[in-house]
Amino acid sequence: MSGHSKWSTIKRKKGALDAKRGRIFTNIIREIITSTRIGGKDISSNPRLRLAVDEAKAANMPKENIERAIKKGAGELEGETYEEIIYEGYGPAGVALLIETLTDNRNRTVSEVRHALSRHGGSLGESGCVMWMFNKKGVIGFDASGNTEDAIMEIALEAGAEDVKTEEDEIFVYSDVKDFENVKSAFDAKGIKEKFSEISYIPQTNIELKGKEADQMVRLMDALEEIEGIQNVYANFDIQEQES
């Protein structure tokens, strides 16, 4: 299995700036509303909602905001209804793109996605054109400076994880989606604090980009993530460091 694209790490490091602009809160609230509408407001029996609430707490979202979003999703307060759509397409150099959205206006979102792609050397594709290049997995990240890969691996594999990899300053634990909750709980039981946890689309292989293509791809990712309603953008590329 290929590891996370370096873009995933870059995106998390940008998180503090995004939070100031309110984008993280907006996306999390949409996810809480949608996951509650689909699976109910009981966190103990709704893993998707539990993950969204964990993300909200990690982002320091006020408790009342979380509770209000749950009530909206449960129909106890008036609120928006969002449609889940995954768009597929291509970026510069044939990079494959999966674009997850929760939108209240399908026509607006697809128009803005198509415009961003065309401006930055990409194109929108048909459903199924690149999905086969990704594996849907549970991913838990830990700080490598405070944990060893051997210790993380021992807990992870015993709990049913599939793979453990260290990349730069993070240790990633990968699991089948159905085993994700068990693996996450195993670390909670040991008191080992995660940096993040998510259900993610992991590329099977990555395309190495450099120079103008790398710059163009990063601009495209930034443009896509600025579009209202886009929750996540997955892409099978890494940026090749330039030799000095």
N, C-alpha and C positions, 0 to 999 in steps of 0.2 A: 504494500500500500504506500502510495506517495504521502509525504507529510503535508502539513499546512503550507499554503503559498506564503511567501514572505509578506505579501499584501495583508494577510490576516493579522500578522504581528504589527505591521505599520498602522493598520486600522485601529487596533486596540490602543496603541500609543497616542493616537489622535483623539481618543475617547474624551479626555478632559476638555479639549477645545469644543468638541461636538456637544458635550453636555451643557456648556455655557450658552450655546445657541438653542438649546432646548430640543435638539433632534433626538437624543437618546431617550428622553422622557416621552416624547411624542410616539416614538416607535414602540416603546415598552407598553404604554397605555393601550395602543391599538392591539398589541398581542394579548394583553390581559383581557380586554373586552372580548376579543375573538375566541380565545381559549376557554373563557367562561361560557360564552354562548354555545360552543360546541360540546364541552364536557362537563358543564355545571360548575358551581361555585365552591364545592368542597375540595379544598386543596389536597387532602389525603387520598382522594380517589381520582384526581385529575392531574397527572404528571406534567402535562404541558403548561397548565396554569401554575403549578408549583415552580417550574423552571422560570416562568416569566416573573413570578413574585420574587424569587431569589435574585434574578437579574435587577429587578427594581430596587431591592434592598442594597445590592452591591453598588448601585448608582446613587445611593442615598436619596431615593425618592421618598417624600413624606408619606407616612402611613395613611393619612386621610386620602391622598391621591390614589393609592393602591386600592383602598376600600371602595372609593367612589367608582373606579374603573370596573371592579368586580360587580358592583351593583348595576352598573350600566349593562354589562354583559349578561347578567341574570334577568334583566328586564325590570328591575326594581326602581331604576331611574331611567329617564329618557336619555337615549344615547344613539350614536351612529352605528350603522351596520357596515362591516368591511368585507369585501370579497377577496378571497385568497387566489392569487394567480401567479404562476411561475412562467416568466418569459425566457426564451432561449435565443441565443444569438452568438455572434462572433465579434471579436475585437481585432486590432492590428495583428498581423502575422498569423491569423487563423486561431487566435486564442478563443477557447470556448467559454461562454458566459451563461450562468444561471442567475436570474434576477427574481428574487422573491418579493412579492408585494402584498400588502393589505390595503386595498383601495376602496374609497367610496365613490369613485368615478372611473370606471374601466376605460372609457374612451379618452379621458384626459391623460391617464397614466400611460397607456400604450403610445399615444402621440408624443409624449415627452420622452419616453424611452427610445422610440424610433429616432427622434430628433437628436438626442445625445449620441446615439450610436453613429448616425450618419456624419455628425460634425467631427467625430474623433476616429474615423477610419474603421468603423464597425458596421454591422448590419443585423437586423432582426431576422431570426430563422423560424422555421416551422416547429411545432410541438414535437419533441422527441429527437431533434437534430443533434443535440449535444448531451442530453441527460445521461446517455449510456457511458459517457466519459467520466462520470462521477459516481461515488459510492456514498449513500446516506449513512452517516455514522454518528454515534455519540462521542463527543470530545470533551475531555476535562484537562485543563492546563494547570500546571503547578510551577512555582518559582524554583528554578534549578539551584539557586544560591542557598536555599533553605532546606532542600531535599536531595536525596541521592536517587539516581535512576534505579538502583538495585532495590531500595526500600519501597519505592513507588511500584516497581514491577511486581514484587512479591504480593502486595495487597491487590493490585489490579488483576493479575492472572488468577489468583484464588477466587476473586469475585466474578470472573467470567469475561474479563476484557480480552481483546484480540491482539493488541499491540501496544508497545510503549516506545516512544522515541524522544530523544533530547535534541532540540534544535536551538542553537544560540543560548539564551538564558531561560528557556522554558522546557519543561518536560510535558509531553502530550500523551494522554492515555486514550486509546481508541477502543470503542466497543460497538457491537451490534446495537441497533436502536432498542430492541426488546430487552437488552441487558443493561442499558444505560442507568436506570434507576438503582439497580442492585450495586453496580460499580460505584456510583456516586455515594450511596449510603455506606459502603464499606469504608470509604475515606472519612466520611463524617463520623462514623463510629470510632475511628482511630484518632479523631481530633486533628486530622491533617487538613489544613485550609487550602482550598483551591483558589486560583487566580480567576478562573472563569469556567463555565460549563455550558455546553450548547449541543443541539442537534445540528449537524452541519453536513454539507455536501463536499466530500473530499475528492479532489481530482486524482485519477489513476496515474497520470503522468503530467509533468509540468513542462511548458515551453520556456526556454531561456530567452529572455529579451535583454537587449542592451541598446544604448544610444537613443536615437530618435524614436524607435519603436517602443522602448521602455517608457520614455517620457510621455508619448502619446497614450499608452495604455494607462498610466497613472492618472493622466488628465481625464480619460474616459471613466475610470472608476470613481474619481471625485465627482464628475458630472452626474453619473448615475445615482450616487448616494445622496446627492442634493435634491433629488426628485421626491416630492411629497408622496408618501405611500410605499416607498421602497424600504423593505426591512433589511435585506441582506443581498450582497452581490458576491457570487462565487466565480472564480476564474482559474484556469489551469496555467498560470505563468509564475515564473520567478524572475527577479531582476538580476542579471549577471553583473557582478561588480567589475568596474573598469580597471584595467591594470595601470598602475601609476608609472 
